[in-house]
Amino acid sequence: MLQEKNLDIKVIIAGRPYKMSVRREKEENVRKAAQMVNDRIKEFAHSYAFTDQQDLLAMIALQNAVSNLELRKEKDYEEKEMEKKLLEIDEAISTQLSEM
């Protein structure tokens, strides 16, 4: 198996550079995520009276954590609904097969 080579990149978040080693296929997402954080910093700085970068980053972290929890809850619900539907389909097929 070939070892996937990591790519050394630098992203800037809140005006600070961060060097990272990421898999090549994840580079684009890492760069987009850094840009999203920077965009959110600007939005929070304009919407709220925060000037401290730590306060802005804390608010972004909180917002992202809430979104993550909501997505997990939604995913769990959808998985349960899908399992329920699949069981109904399986039962209908089994009924049809037993009547043959």
KAFENUR-V668783 format. One record per pair of residues at least 4 apart in sequence whose C-alpha atoms are under 8 Angstrom apart, sorted by the first residue. I is the first residue (numbers start at 1). J is the second residue. Records with the same first field share a line. If there is no record, write none. Layout:
I: J / J
//
This chain:
4: 23
5: 23 / 24
6: 21 / 22 / 23 / 24
7: 21 / 22 / 23 / 24 / 27
8: 19 / 20 / 21 / 22
9: 19 / 20 / 21 / 22 / 27
10: 17 / 18 / 19 / 20
11: 17 / 18 / 19 / 20 / 31 / 34
12: 16 / 17 / 18 / 34
13: 17 / 18 / 34 / 35 / 37 / 38
14: 38 / 41 / 53
22: 26 / 27
23: 27
26: 30
27: 31
28: 32
29: 33
30: 34
31: 35
32: 36
33: 37
34: 38
35: 39
36: 40
37: 41 / 60
38: 42
39: 43
40: 44 / 60
41: 45 / 53 / 56 / 57 / 60
42: 46
43: 47
44: 48 / 50 / 56
45: 49 / 50 / 51 / 56
50: 55 / 56
51: 55 / 56
52: 56
53: 57
54: 58
55: 59
56: 60
57: 61
58: 62
59: 63
60: 64
61: 65
62: 66
63: 67
64: 68
65: 69
66: 70
67: 71
68: 72
69: 73
70: 74
71: 75
72: 76
73: 77
74: 78
75: 79
76: 80
77: 81
78: 82
79: 83
80: 84
81: 85
82: 86
83: 87
84: 88
85: 89
86: 90
87: 91
88: 92
89: 93
90: 94
91: 95
92: 96
93: 97
94: 98
95: 99
96: 100
//
